[in-house]
Amino acid sequence: MQAYDPYSIGDRFAPGDWQRPATCGPNGANCVEVNLADRESIGLRDGKLPGSPVLVFDAREWEDFVASVRAGQFG
């Protein structure tokens, strides 16, 4: 795993490539945004704070994270 500065790594992701679930609604409260433009570096950030720190996952880490979310490990 490569170390990144979570406050500056967001500049690496194109602003128009961030996505949020449709269930978030227009205000984006309590939602995250994901940037899947580059499947080797996936970004995750707070949906209501575009300048927030970005968590970066490689493809394998992202798959493991999504599997954990689906299994209810973060609920």
CHARMM internal coordinates of N, CA and C (Angstrom, degrees):
IC EDIT
DIST 1 N 1 CA 1.4381
DIST 1 CA 1 C 1.5277
ANGL 1 N 1 CA 1 C 108.88
DIST 1 C 2 N 1.3082
ANGL 1 CA 1 C 2 N 115.71
DIHE 1 N 1 CA 1 C 2 N 131.73
DIST 2 N 2 CA 1.4551
ANGL 1 C 2 N 2 CA 121.20
DIHE 1 CA 1 C 2 N 2 CA 179.78
DIST 2 CA 2 C 1.5303
ANGL 2 N 2 CA 2 C 109.49
DIHE 1 C 2 N 2 CA 2 C -89.52
DIST 2 C 3 N 1.3158
ANGL 2 CA 2 C 3 N 117.84
DIHE 2 N 2 CA 2 C 3 N 140.76
DIST 3 N 3 CA 1.4594
ANGL 2 C 3 N 3 CA 122.27
DIHE 2 CA 2 C 3 N 3 CA 178.61
DIST 3 CA 3 C 1.5224
ANGL 3 N 3 CA 3 C 110.04
DIHE 2 C 3 N 3 CA 3 C -84.81
DIST 3 C 4 N 1.3238
ANGL 3 CA 3 C 4 N 116.36
DIHE 3 N 3 CA 3 C 4 N 135.72
DIST 4 N 4 CA 1.4581
ANGL 3 C 4 N 4 CA 122.78
DIHE 3 CA 3 C 4 N 4 CA 178.72
DIST 4 CA 4 C 1.5193
ANGL 4 N 4 CA 4 C 109.11
DIHE 3 C 4 N 4 CA 4 C -128.32
DIST 4 C 5 N 1.3166
ANGL 4 CA 4 C 5 N 117.00
DIHE 4 N 4 CA 4 C 5 N 152.05
DIST 5 N 5 CA 1.4494
ANGL 4 C 5 N 5 CA 121.41
DIHE 4 CA 4 C 5 N 5 CA 169.95
DIST 5 CA 5 C 1.5287
ANGL 5 N 5 CA 5 C 106.40
DIHE 4 C 5 N 5 CA 5 C -82.09
DIST 5 C 6 N 1.3350
ANGL 5 CA 5 C 6 N 119.14
DIHE 5 N 5 CA 5 C 6 N 112.74
DIST 6 N 6 CA 1.4668
ANGL 5 C 6 N 6 CA 120.80
DIHE 5 CA 5 C 6 N 6 CA -174.87
DIST 6 CA 6 C 1.5154
ANGL 6 N 6 CA 6 C 114.07
DIHE 5 C 6 N 6 CA 6 C -64.32
DIST 6 C 7 N 1.3411
ANGL 6 CA 6 C 7 N 117.80
DIHE 6 N 6 CA 6 C 7 N -18.17
DIST 7 N 7 CA 1.4601
ANGL 6 C 7 N 7 CA 119.72
DIHE 6 CA 6 C 7 N 7 CA -179.72
DIST 7 CA 7 C 1.5226
ANGL 7 N 7 CA 7 C 113.46
DIHE 6 C 7 N 7 CA 7 C -87.04
DIST 7 C 8 N 1.3144
ANGL 7 CA 7 C 8 N 118.37
DIHE 7 N 7 CA 7 C 8 N -21.98
DIST 8 N 8 CA 1.4669
ANGL 7 C 8 N 8 CA 119.45
DIHE 7 CA 7 C 8 N 8 CA -178.88
DIST 8 CA 8 C 1.5296
ANGL 8 N 8 CA 8 C 112.48
DIHE 7 C 8 N 8 CA 8 C -110.62
DIST 8 C 9 N 1.3054
ANGL 8 CA 8 C 9 N 118.56
DIHE 8 N 8 CA 8 C 9 N -15.87
DIST 9 N 9 CA 1.4634
ANGL 8 C 9 N 9 CA 120.81
DIHE 8 CA 8 C 9 N 9 CA -177.64
DIST 9 CA 9 C 1.5260
ANGL 9 N 9 CA 9 C 112.03
DIHE 8 C 9 N 9 CA 9 C -66.18
DIST 9 C 10 N 1.3206
ANGL 9 CA 9 C 10 N 117.72
DIHE 9 N 9 CA 9 C 10 N -23.19
DIST 10 N 10 CA 1.4649
ANGL 9 C 10 N 10 CA 120.75
DIHE 9 CA 9 C 10 N 10 CA 178.88
DIST 10 CA 10 C 1.5117
ANGL 10 N 10 CA 10 C 112.86
DIHE 9 C 10 N 10 CA 10 C -58.47
DIST 10 C 11 N 1.3292
ANGL 10 CA 10 C 11 N 117.43
DIHE 10 N 10 CA 10 C 11 N -27.26
DIST 11 N 11 CA 1.4634
ANGL 10 C 11 N 11 CA 121.48
DIHE 10 CA 10 C 11 N 11 CA 178.91
DIST 11 CA 11 C 1.5261
ANGL 11 N 11 CA 11 C 111.62
DIHE 10 C 11 N 11 CA 11 C -64.83
DIST 11 C 12 N 1.3034
ANGL 11 CA 11 C 12 N 116.27
DIHE 11 N 11 CA 11 C 12 N -19.55
DIST 12 N 12 CA 1.4639
ANGL 11 C 12 N 12 CA 121.75
DIHE 11 CA 11 C 12 N 12 CA -178.89
DIST 12 CA 12 C 1.5334
ANGL 12 N 12 CA 12 C 112.53
DIHE 11 C 12 N 12 CA 12 C -75.62
DIST 12 C 13 N 1.3240
ANGL 12 CA 12 C 13 N 116.36
DIHE 12 N 12 CA 12 C 13 N -18.18
DIST 13 N 13 CA 1.4671
ANGL 12 C 13 N 13 CA 121.65
DIHE 12 CA 12 C 13 N 13 CA -177.00
DIST 13 CA 13 C 1.5252
ANGL 13 N 13 CA 13 C 110.03
DIHE 12 C 13 N 13 CA 13 C -103.76
DIST 13 C 14 N 1.3281
ANGL 13 CA 13 C 14 N 116.50
DIHE 13 N 13 CA 13 C 14 N 132.01
DIST 14 N 14 CA 1.4669
ANGL 13 C 14 N 14 CA 121.03
DIHE 13 CA 13 C 14 N 14 CA -179.88
DIST 14 CA 14 C 1.5290
ANGL 14 N 14 CA 14 C 110.18
DIHE 13 C 14 N 14 CA 14 C -64.42
DIST 14 C 15 N 1.3342
ANGL 14 CA 14 C 15 N 117.17
DIHE 14 N 14 CA 14 C 15 N 133.02
DIST 15 N 15 CA 1.4605
ANGL 14 C 15 N 15 CA 120.68
DIHE 14 CA 14 C 15 N 15 CA -177.52
DIST 15 CA 15 C 1.5329
ANGL 15 N 15 CA 15 C 113.94
DIHE 14 C 15 N 15 CA 15 C -55.66
DIST 15 C 16 N 1.3087
ANGL 15 CA 15 C 16 N 117.39
DIHE 15 N 15 CA 15 C 16 N -36.06
DIST 16 N 16 CA 1.4658
ANGL 15 C 16 N 16 CA 120.68
DIHE 15 CA 15 C 16 N 16 CA -177.91
DIST 16 CA 16 C 1.5204
ANGL 16 N 16 CA 16 C 115.26
DIHE 15 C 16 N 16 CA 16 C -77.59
DIST 16 C 17 N 1.3266
ANGL 16 CA 16 C 17 N 117.52
DIHE 16 N 16 CA 16 C 17 N -4.52
DIST 17 N 17 CA 1.4660
ANGL 16 C 17 N 17 CA 120.83
DIHE 16 CA 16 C 17 N 17 CA -177.33
DIST 17 CA 17 C 1.5227
ANGL 17 N 17 CA 17 C 113.67
DIHE 16 C 17 N 17 CA 17 C -95.78
DIST 17 C 18 N 1.3275
ANGL 17 CA 17 C 18 N 118.49
DIHE 17 N 17 CA 17 C 18 N -0.84
DIST 18 N 18 CA 1.4663
ANGL 17 C 18 N 18 CA 121.20
DIHE 17 CA 17 C 18 N 18 CA 178.53
DIST 18 CA 18 C 1.5186
ANGL 18 N 18 CA 18 C 109.65
DIHE 17 C 18 N 18 CA 18 C -77.45
DIST 18 C 19 N 1.3256
ANGL 18 CA 18 C 19 N 116.04
DIHE 18 N 18 CA 18 C 19 N 137.31
DIST 19 N 19 CA 1.4660
ANGL 18 C 19 N 19 CA 122.16
DIHE 18 CA 18 C 19 N 19 CA -178.85
DIST 19 CA 19 C 1.5201
ANGL 19 N 19 CA 19 C 108.95
DIHE 18 C 19 N 19 CA 19 C -128.25
DIST 19 C 20 N 1.3254
ANGL 19 CA 19 C 20 N 115.79
DIHE 19 N 19 CA 19 C 20 N 149.43
DIST 20 N 20 CA 1.4606
ANGL 19 C 20 N 20 CA 120.64
DIHE 19 CA 19 C 20 N 20 CA 173.63
DIST 20 CA 20 C 1.5219
ANGL 20 N 20 CA 20 C 108.51
DIHE 19 C 20 N 20 CA 20 C -132.73
DIST 20 C 21 N 1.3200
ANGL 20 CA 20 C 21 N 117.40
DIHE 20 N 20 CA 20 C 21 N 154.59
DIST 21 N 21 CA 1.4659
ANGL 20 C 21 N 21 CA 120.07
DIHE 20 CA 20 C 21 N 21 CA -179.95
DIST 21 CA 21 C 1.5250
ANGL 21 N 21 CA 21 C 111.03
DIHE 20 C 21 N 21 CA 21 C -62.03
DIST 21 C 22 N 1.3151
ANGL 21 CA 21 C 22 N 116.63
DIHE 21 N 21 CA 21 C 22 N 146.11
DIST 22 N 22 CA 1.4606
ANGL 21 C 22 N 22 CA 121.72
DIHE 21 CA 21 C 22 N 22 CA 178.25
DIST 22 CA 22 C 1.5254
ANGL 22 N 22 CA 22 C 111.38
DIHE 21 C 22 N 22 CA 22 C -61.53
DIST 22 C 23 N 1.3112
ANGL 22 CA 22 C 23 N 117.56
DIHE 22 N 22 CA 22 C 23 N -26.33
DIST 23 N 23 CA 1.4620
ANGL 22 C 23 N 23 CA 121.23
DIHE 22 CA 22 C 23 N 23 CA -179.08
DIST 23 CA 23 C 1.5249
ANGL 23 N 23 CA 23 C 112.94
DIHE 22 C 23 N 23 CA 23 C -71.25
DIST 23 C 24 N 1.3165
ANGL 23 CA 23 C 24 N 118.32
DIHE 23 N 23 CA 23 C 24 N -8.09
DIST 24 N 24 CA 1.4644
ANGL 23 C 24 N 24 CA 121.36
DIHE 23 CA 23 C 24 N 24 CA -179.88
DIST 24 CA 24 C 1.5154
ANGL 24 N 24 CA 24 C 112.20
DIHE 23 C 24 N 24 CA 24 C -70.40
DIST 24 C 25 N 1.3022
ANGL 24 CA 24 C 25 N 117.66
DIHE 24 N 24 CA 24 C 25 N -27.86
DIST 25 N 25 CA 1.4470
ANGL 24 C 25 N 25 CA 120.47
DIHE 24 CA 24 C 25 N 25 CA -176.79
DIST 25 CA 25 C 1.5184
ANGL 25 N 25 CA 25 C 111.84
DIHE 24 C 25 N 25 CA 25 C 78.05
DIST 25 C 26 N 1.3270
ANGL 25 CA 25 C 26 N 116.81
DIHE 25 N 25 CA 25 C 26 N -176.69
DIST 26 N 26 CA 1.4634
ANGL 25 C 26 N 26 CA 120.79
DIHE 25 CA 25 C 26 N 26 CA -174.03
DIST 26 CA 26 C 1.5183
ANGL 26 N 26 CA 26 C 115.10
DIHE 25 C 26 N 26 CA 26 C -71.44
DIST 26 C 27 N 1.3371
ANGL 26 CA 26 C 27 N 119.29
DIHE 26 N 26 CA 26 C 27 N -26.91
DIST 27 N 27 CA 1.4663
ANGL 26 C 27 N 27 CA 119.37
DIHE 26 CA 26 C 27 N 27 CA -176.07
DIST 27 CA 27 C 1.5229
ANGL 27 N 27 CA 27 C 113.44
DIHE 26 C 27 N 27 CA 27 C -91.14
DIST 27 C 28 N 1.3251
ANGL 27 CA 27 C 28 N 119.03
DIHE 27 N 27 CA 27 C 28 N -13.96
DIST 28 N 28 CA 1.4583
ANGL 27 C 28 N 28 CA 122.45
DIHE 27 CA 27 C 28 N 28 CA 175.60
DIST 28 CA 28 C 1.5135
ANGL 28 N 28 CA 28 C 115.45
DIHE 27 C 28 N 28 CA 28 C 68.34
DIST 28 C 29 N 1.3184
ANGL 28 CA 28 C 29 N 117.51
DIHE 28 N 28 CA 28 C 29 N 17.63
DIST 29 N 29 CA 1.4656
ANGL 28 C 29 N 29 CA 120.49
DIHE 28 CA 28 C 29 N 29 CA -178.58
DIST 29 CA 29 C 1.5259
ANGL 29 N 29 CA 29 C 110.55
DIHE 28 C 29 N 29 CA 29 C -61.51
DIST 29 C 30 N 1.3242
ANGL 29 CA 29 C 30 N 115.63
DIHE 29 N 29 CA 29 C 30 N 135.23
DIST 30 N 30 CA 1.4614
ANGL 29 C 30 N 30 CA 123.00
DIHE 29 CA 29 C 30 N 30 CA 176.15
DIST 30 CA 30 C 1.5245
ANGL 30 N 30 CA 30 C 113.72
DIHE 29 C 30 N 30 CA 30 C 56.07
DIST 30 C 31 N 1.3020
ANGL 30 CA 30 C 31 N 116.70
DIHE 30 N 30 CA 30 C 31 N 35.32
DIST 31 N 31 CA 1.4552
ANGL 30 C 31 N 31 CA 121.14
DIHE 30 CA 30 C 31 N 31 CA 178.47
DIST 31 CA 31 C 1.5274
ANGL 31 N 31 CA 31 C 110.20
DIHE 30 C 31 N 31 CA 31 C -123.63
DIST 31 C 32 N 1.3000
ANGL 31 CA 31 C 32 N 114.45
DIHE 31 N 31 CA 31 C 32 N 156.52
DIST 32 N 32 CA 1.4552
ANGL 31 C 32 N 32 CA 120.05
DIHE 31 CA 31 C 32 N 32 CA 174.74
DIST 32 CA 32 C 1.5176
ANGL 32 N 32 CA 32 C 108.68
DIHE 31 C 32 N 32 CA 32 C -110.96
DIST 32 C 33 N 1.3131
ANGL 32 CA 32 C 33 N 115.74
DIHE 32 N 32 CA 32 C 33 N 158.57
DIST 33 N 33 CA 1.4556
ANGL 32 C 33 N 33 CA 121.99
DIHE 32 CA 32 C 33 N 33 CA 174.20
DIST 33 CA 33 C 1.5119
ANGL 33 N 33 CA 33 C 108.04
DIHE 32 C 33 N 33 CA 33 C -115.88
DIST 33 C 34 N 1.3169
ANGL 33 CA 33 C 34 N 115.10
DIHE 33 N 33 CA 33 C 34 N 145.71
DIST 34 N 34 CA 1.4560
ANGL 33 C 34 N 34 CA 120.58
DIHE 33 CA 33 C 34 N 34 CA -179.86
DIST 34 CA 34 C 1.5241
ANGL 34 N 34 CA 34 C 108.78
DIHE 33 C 34 N 34 CA 34 C -123.92
DIST 34 C 35 N 1.3127
ANGL 34 CA 34 C 35 N 115.56
DIHE 34 N 34 CA 34 C 35 N 145.60
DIST 35 N 35 CA 1.4570
ANGL 34 C 35 N 35 CA 121.73
DIHE 34 CA 34 C 35 N 35 CA 177.36
DIST 35 CA 35 C 1.5227
ANGL 35 N 35 CA 35 C 107.10
DIHE 34 C 35 N 35 CA 35 C -119.70
DIST 35 C 36 N 1.3233
ANGL 35 CA 35 C 36 N 115.48
DIHE 35 N 35 CA 35 C 36 N 107.25
DIST 36 N 36 CA 1.4650
ANGL 35 C 36 N 36 CA 122.44
DIHE 35 CA 35 C 36 N 36 CA -176.81
DIST 36 CA 36 C 1.5234
ANGL 36 N 36 CA 36 C 112.71
DIHE 35 C 36 N 36 CA 36 C -105.86
DIST 36 C 37 N 1.3272
ANGL 36 CA 36 C 37 N 117.22
DIHE 36 N 36 CA 36 C 37 N 15.18
DIST 37 N 37 CA 1.4671
ANGL 36 C 37 N 37 CA 120.49
DIHE 36 CA 36 C 37 N 37 CA -176.16
DIST 37 CA 37 C 1.5234
ANGL 37 N 37 CA 37 C 112.39
DIHE 36 C 37 N 37 CA 37 C -59.63
DIST 37 C 38 N 1.3118
ANGL 37 CA 37 C 38 N 116.55
DIHE 37 N 37 CA 37 C 38 N -37.11
DIST 38 N 38 CA 1.4660
ANGL 37 C 38 N 38 CA 121.56
DIHE 37 CA 37 C 38 N 38 CA 178.32
DIST 38 CA 38 C 1.5196
ANGL 38 N 38 CA 38 C 107.17
DIHE 37 C 38 N 38 CA 38 C -116.70
DIST 38 C 39 N 1.3102
ANGL 38 CA 38 C 39 N 118.07
DIHE 38 N 38 CA 38 C 39 N 106.05
DIST 39 N 39 CA 1.4652
ANGL 38 C 39 N 39 CA 121.57
DIHE 38 CA 38 C 39 N 39 CA -174.39
DIST 39 CA 39 C 1.5271
ANGL 39 N 39 CA 39 C 112.93
DIHE 38 C 39 N 39 CA 39 C -65.54
DIST 39 C 40 N 1.3094
ANGL 39 CA 39 C 40 N 118.24
DIHE 39 N 39 CA 39 C 40 N -7.80
DIST 40 N 40 CA 1.4666
ANGL 39 C 40 N 40 CA 120.32
DIHE 39 CA 39 C 40 N 40 CA 177.33
DIST 40 CA 40 C 1.5310
ANGL 40 N 40 CA 40 C 112.11
DIHE 39 C 40 N 40 CA 40 C -93.18
DIST 40 C 41 N 1.3347
ANGL 40 CA 40 C 41 N 117.13
DIHE 40 N 40 CA 40 C 41 N -18.39
DIST 41 N 41 CA 1.4651
ANGL 40 C 41 N 41 CA 122.39
DIHE 40 CA 40 C 41 N 41 CA 175.98
DIST 41 CA 41 C 1.5190
ANGL 41 N 41 CA 41 C 107.96
DIHE 40 C 41 N 41 CA 41 C -137.37
DIST 41 C 42 N 1.3112
ANGL 41 CA 41 C 42 N 116.06
DIHE 41 N 41 CA 41 C 42 N 98.55
DIST 42 N 42 CA 1.4610
ANGL 41 C 42 N 42 CA 122.01
DIHE 41 CA 41 C 42 N 42 CA -177.26
DIST 42 CA 42 C 1.5166
ANGL 42 N 42 CA 42 C 107.82
DIHE 41 C 42 N 42 CA 42 C -98.39
DIST 42 C 43 N 1.3376
ANGL 42 CA 42 C 43 N 116.41
DIHE 42 N 42 CA 42 C 43 N 129.88
DIST 43 N 43 CA 1.4563
ANGL 42 C 43 N 43 CA 121.21
DIHE 42 CA 42 C 43 N 43 CA -179.14
DIST 43 CA 43 C 1.5176
ANGL 43 N 43 CA 43 C 111.26
DIHE 42 C 43 N 43 CA 43 C -103.83
DIST 43 C 44 N 1.3315
ANGL 43 CA 43 C 44 N 115.95
DIHE 43 N 43 CA 43 C 44 N 146.67
DIST 44 N 44 CA 1.4610
ANGL 43 C 44 N 44 CA 122.99
DIHE 43 CA 43 C 44 N 44 CA 178.39
DIST 44 CA 44 C 1.5249
ANGL 44 N 44 CA 44 C 107.24
DIHE 43 C 44 N 44 CA 44 C -137.47
DIST 44 C 45 N 1.3488
ANGL 44 CA 44 C 45 N 117.11
DIHE 44 N 44 CA 44 C 45 N 129.80
DIST 45 N 45 CA 1.4627
ANGL 44 C 45 N 45 CA 120.49
DIHE 44 CA 44 C 45 N 45 CA -178.94
DIST 45 CA 45 C 1.5260
ANGL 45 N 45 CA 45 C 110.61
DIHE 44 C 45 N 45 CA 45 C -145.56
DIST 45 C 46 N 1.3140
ANGL 45 CA 45 C 46 N 115.95
DIHE 45 N 45 CA 45 C 46 N 169.72
DIST 46 N 46 CA 1.4622
ANGL 45 C 46 N 46 CA 123.50
DIHE 45 CA 45 C 46 N 46 CA 177.20
DIST 46 CA 46 C 1.5218
ANGL 46 N 46 CA 46 C 108.36
DIHE 45 C 46 N 46 CA 46 C -69.85
DIST 46 C 47 N 1.3275
ANGL 46 CA 46 C 47 N 117.27
DIHE 46 N 46 CA 46 C 47 N 125.11
DIST 47 N 47 CA 1.4567
ANGL 46 C 47 N 47 CA 121.13
DIHE 46 CA 46 C 47 N 47 CA -176.16
DIST 47 CA 47 C 1.5133
ANGL 47 N 47 CA 47 C 115.24
DIHE 46 C 47 N 47 CA 47 C -67.48
DIST 47 C 48 N 1.3157
ANGL 47 CA 47 C 48 N 117.50
DIHE 47 N 47 CA 47 C 48 N -26.41
DIST 48 N 48 CA 1.4629
ANGL 47 C 48 N 48 CA 118.83
DIHE 47 CA 47 C 48 N 48 CA -178.53
DIST 48 CA 48 C 1.5296
ANGL 48 N 48 CA 48 C 112.94
DIHE 47 C 48 N 48 CA 48 C -91.48
DIST 48 C 49 N 1.3321
ANGL 48 CA 48 C 49 N 116.38
DIHE 48 N 48 CA 48 C 49 N -7.65
DIST 49 N 49 CA 1.4636
ANGL 48 C 49 N 49 CA 121.19
DIHE 48 CA 48 C 49 N 49 CA -179.88
DIST 49 CA 49 C 1.5298
ANGL 49 N 49 CA 49 C 109.95
DIHE 48 C 49 N 49 CA 49 C -128.82
DIST 49 C 50 N 1.3281
ANGL 49 CA 49 C 50 N 118.06
DIHE 49 N 49 CA 49 C 50 N 82.87
DIST 50 N 50 CA 1.4633
ANGL 49 C 50 N 50 CA 120.48
DIHE 49 CA 49 C 50 N 50 CA -176.41
DIST 50 CA 50 C 1.5260
ANGL 50 N 50 CA 50 C 114.58
DIHE 49 C 50 N 50 CA 50 C -55.72
DIST 50 C 51 N 1.3209
ANGL 50 CA 50 C 51 N 118.27
DIHE 50 N 50 CA 50 C 51 N -25.07
DIST 51 N 51 CA 1.4555
ANGL 50 C 51 N 51 CA 120.81
DIHE 50 CA 50 C 51 N 51 CA 178.39
DIST 51 CA 51 C 1.5198
ANGL 51 N 51 CA 51 C 113.39
DIHE 50 C 51 N 51 CA 51 C -90.73
DIST 51 C 52 N 1.3220
ANGL 51 CA 51 C 52 N 116.49
DIHE 51 N 51 CA 51 C 52 N 10.10
DIST 52 N 52 CA 1.4674
ANGL 51 C 52 N 52 CA 120.11
DIHE 51 CA 51 C 52 N 52 CA -178.18
DIST 52 CA 52 C 1.5251
ANGL 52 N 52 CA 52 C 111.17
DIHE 51 C 52 N 52 CA 52 C -70.41
DIST 52 C 53 N 1.3296
ANGL 52 CA 52 C 53 N 117.17
DIHE 52 N 52 CA 52 C 53 N 164.39
DIST 53 N 53 CA 1.4644
ANGL 52 C 53 N 53 CA 119.72
DIHE 52 CA 52 C 53 N 53 CA 176.77
DIST 53 CA 53 C 1.5313
ANGL 53 N 53 CA 53 C 110.69
DIHE 52 C 53 N 53 CA 53 C -57.16
DIST 53 C 54 N 1.2994
ANGL 53 CA 53 C 54 N 115.92
DIHE 53 N 53 CA 53 C 54 N 150.11
DIST 54 N 54 CA 1.4621
ANGL 53 C 54 N 54 CA 122.38
DIHE 53 CA 53 C 54 N 54 CA 179.85
DIST 54 CA 54 C 1.5217
ANGL 54 N 54 CA 54 C 108.89
DIHE 53 C 54 N 54 CA 54 C -112.35
DIST 54 C 55 N 1.3186
ANGL 54 CA 54 C 55 N 115.66
DIHE 54 N 54 CA 54 C 55 N 129.08
DIST 55 N 55 CA 1.4603
ANGL 54 C 55 N 55 CA 121.01
DIHE 54 CA 54 C 55 N 55 CA 171.33
DIST 55 CA 55 C 1.5212
ANGL 55 N 55 CA 55 C 107.01
DIHE 54 C 55 N 55 CA 55 C -88.47
DIST 55 C 56 N 1.3194
ANGL 55 CA 55 C 56 N 117.22
DIHE 55 N 55 CA 55 C 56 N 135.36
DIST 56 N 56 CA 1.4669
ANGL 55 C 56 N 56 CA 121.53
DIHE 55 CA 55 C 56 N 56 CA -178.13
DIST 56 CA 56 C 1.5213
ANGL 56 N 56 CA 56 C 108.95
DIHE 55 C 56 N 56 CA 56 C -117.27
DIST 56 C 57 N 1.3273
ANGL 56 CA 56 C 57 N 114.86
DIHE 56 N 56 CA 56 C 57 N 130.10
DIST 57 N 57 CA 1.4557
ANGL 56 C 57 N 57 CA 122.48
DIHE 56 CA 56 C 57 N 57 CA 179.39
DIST 57 CA 57 C 1.5190
ANGL 57 N 57 CA 57 C 109.15
DIHE 56 C 57 N 57 CA 57 C -118.53
DIST 57 C 58 N 1.3243
ANGL 57 CA 57 C 58 N 117.69
DIHE 57 N 57 CA 57 C 58 N 144.19
DIST 58 N 58 CA 1.4651
ANGL 57 C 58 N 58 CA 118.44
DIHE 57 CA 57 C 58 N 58 CA 166.96
DIST 58 CA 58 C 1.5290
ANGL 58 N 58 CA 58 C 106.39
DIHE 57 C 58 N 58 CA 58 C -84.75
DIST 58 C 59 N 1.3255
ANGL 58 CA 58 C 59 N 117.91
DIHE 58 N 58 CA 58 C 59 N 175.80
DIST 59 N 59 CA 1.4679
ANGL 58 C 59 N 59 CA 121.43
DIHE 58 CA 58 C 59 N 59 CA -173.71
DIST 59 CA 59 C 1.5280
ANGL 59 N 59 CA 59 C 112.38
DIHE 58 C 59 N 59 CA 59 C -57.78
DIST 59 C 60 N 1.2997
ANGL 59 CA 59 C 60 N 117.85
DIHE 59 N 59 CA 59 C 60 N -44.23
DIST 60 N 60 CA 1.4711
ANGL 59 C 60 N 60 CA 121.51
DIHE 59 CA 59 C 60 N 60 CA -179.08
DIST 60 CA 60 C 1.5296
ANGL 60 N 60 CA 60 C 111.51
DIHE 59 C 60 N 60 CA 60 C -67.37
DIST 60 C 61 N 1.3160
ANGL 60 CA 60 C 61 N 117.21
DIHE 60 N 60 CA 60 C 61 N -43.43
DIST 61 N 61 CA 1.4682
ANGL 60 C 61 N 61 CA 121.11
DIHE 60 CA 60 C 61 N 61 CA 177.83
DIST 61 CA 61 C 1.5257
ANGL 61 N 61 CA 61 C 110.65
DIHE 60 C 61 N 61 CA 61 C -61.61
DIST 61 C 62 N 1.3430
ANGL 61 CA 61 C 62 N 116.89
DIHE 61 N 61 CA 61 C 62 N -40.42
DIST 62 N 62 CA 1.4619
ANGL 61 C 62 N 62 CA 121.08
DIHE 61 CA 61 C 62 N 62 CA 179.82
DIST 62 CA 62 C 1.5347
ANGL 62 N 62 CA 62 C 110.25
DIHE 61 C 62 N 62 CA 62 C -63.40
DIST 62 C 63 N 1.3193
ANGL 62 CA 62 C 63 N 116.78
DIHE 62 N 62 CA 62 C 63 N -45.73
DIST 63 N 63 CA 1.4676
ANGL 62 C 63 N 63 CA 120.18
DIHE 62 CA 62 C 63 N 63 CA 178.28
DIST 63 CA 63 C 1.5246
ANGL 63 N 63 CA 63 C 110.85
DIHE 62 C 63 N 63 CA 63 C -58.62
DIST 63 C 64 N 1.3250
ANGL 63 CA 63 C 64 N 117.62
DIHE 63 N 63 CA 63 C 64 N -43.55
DIST 64 N 64 CA 1.4653
ANGL 63 C 64 N 64 CA 121.84
DIHE 63 CA 63 C 64 N 64 CA 178.70
DIST 64 CA 64 C 1.5261
ANGL 64 N 64 CA 64 C 111.45
DIHE 63 C 64 N 64 CA 64 C -64.96
DIST 64 C 65 N 1.3308
ANGL 64 CA 64 C 65 N 116.61
DIHE 64 N 64 CA 64 C 65 N -41.08
DIST 65 N 65 CA 1.4637
ANGL 64 C 65 N 65 CA 120.91
DIHE 64 CA 64 C 65 N 65 CA 178.91
DIST 65 CA 65 C 1.5299
ANGL 65 N 65 CA 65 C 110.66
DIHE 64 C 65 N 65 CA 65 C -63.09
DIST 65 C 66 N 1.3255
ANGL 65 CA 65 C 66 N 117.05
DIHE 65 N 65 CA 65 C 66 N -48.56
DIST 66 N 66 CA 1.4687
ANGL 65 C 66 N 66 CA 121.01
DIHE 65 CA 65 C 66 N 66 CA -179.65
DIST 66 CA 66 C 1.5325
ANGL 66 N 66 CA 66 C 110.49
DIHE 65 C 66 N 66 CA 66 C -61.43
DIST 66 C 67 N 1.3212
ANGL 66 CA 66 C 67 N 117.70
DIHE 66 N 66 CA 66 C 67 N -41.60
DIST 67 N 67 CA 1.4600
ANGL 66 C 67 N 67 CA 120.85
DIHE 66 CA 66 C 67 N 67 CA 177.94
DIST 67 CA 67 C 1.5283
ANGL 67 N 67 CA 67 C 110.88
DIHE 66 C 67 N 67 CA 67 C -61.72
DIST 67 C 68 N 1.3266
ANGL 67 CA 67 C 68 N 117.47
DIHE 67 N 67 CA 67 C 68 N -38.90
DIST 68 N 68 CA 1.4681
ANGL 67 C 68 N 68 CA 121.18
DIHE 67 CA 67 C 68 N 68 CA 178.24
DIST 68 CA 68 C 1.5159
ANGL 68 N 68 CA 68 C 111.69
DIHE 67 C 68 N 68 CA 68 C -67.01
DIST 68 C 69 N 1.3267
ANGL 68 CA 68 C 69 N 116.96
DIHE 68 N 68 CA 68 C 69 N -40.05
DIST 69 N 69 CA 1.4770
ANGL 68 C 69 N 69 CA 120.87
DIHE 68 CA 68 C 69 N 69 CA 177.56
DIST 69 CA 69 C 1.5300
ANGL 69 N 69 CA 69 C 109.55
DIHE 68 C 69 N 69 CA 69 C -62.85
DIST 69 C 70 N 1.3189
ANGL 69 CA 69 C 70 N 116.14
DIHE 69 N 69 CA 69 C 70 N -46.69
DIST 70 N 70 CA 1.4737
ANGL 69 C 70 N 70 CA 120.26
DIHE 69 CA 69 C 70 N 70 CA -179.72
DIST 70 CA 70 C 1.5216
ANGL 70 N 70 CA 70 C 111.95
DIHE 69 C 70 N 70 CA 70 C -63.13
DIST 70 C 71 N 1.3206
ANGL 70 CA 70 C 71 N 116.95
DIHE 70 N 70 CA 70 C 71 N -29.95
DIST 71 N 71 CA 1.4685
ANGL 70 C 71 N 71 CA 121.59
DIHE 70 CA 70 C 71 N 71 CA 179.07
DIST 71 CA 71 C 1.5231
ANGL 71 N 71 CA 71 C 112.07
DIHE 70 C 71 N 71 CA 71 C -80.34
DIST 71 C 72 N 1.3411
ANGL 71 CA 71 C 72 N 117.03
DIHE 71 N 71 CA 71 C 72 N -3.41
DIST 72 N 72 CA 1.4587
ANGL 71 C 72 N 72 CA 121.20
DIHE 71 CA 71 C 72 N 72 CA 177.43
DIST 72 CA 72 C 1.5157
ANGL 72 N 72 CA 72 C 114.67
DIHE 71 C 72 N 72 CA 72 C 80.70
DIST 72 C 73 N 1.3049
ANGL 72 CA 72 C 73 N 118.14
DIHE 72 N 72 CA 72 C 73 N 21.05
DIST 73 N 73 CA 1.4598
ANGL 72 C 73 N 73 CA 120.55
DIHE 72 CA 72 C 73 N 73 CA -177.09
DIST 73 CA 73 C 1.5248
ANGL 73 N 73 CA 73 C 113.74
DIHE 72 C 73 N 73 CA 73 C -74.84
DIST 73 C 74 N 1.3298
ANGL 73 CA 73 C 74 N 118.29
DIHE 73 N 73 CA 73 C 74 N -12.35
DIST 74 N 74 CA 1.4535
ANGL 73 C 74 N 74 CA 120.43
DIHE 73 CA 73 C 74 N 74 CA -178.91
DIST 74 CA 74 C 1.5206
ANGL 74 N 74 CA 74 C 112.41
DIHE 73 C 74 N 74 CA 74 C -115.50
DIST 74 C 75 N 1.2970
ANGL 74 CA 74 C 75 N 117.87
DIHE 74 N 74 CA 74 C 75 N 10.84
DIST 75 N 75 CA 1.4713
ANGL 74 C 75 N 75 CA 121.49
DIHE 74 CA 74 C 75 N 75 CA -175.36
DIST 75 CA 75 C 1.4455
ANGL 75 N 75 CA 75 C 112.18
DIHE 74 C 75 N 75 CA 75 C -98.02
END
COOR INIT
IC SEED 1 N 1 CA 1 C
IC BUILD
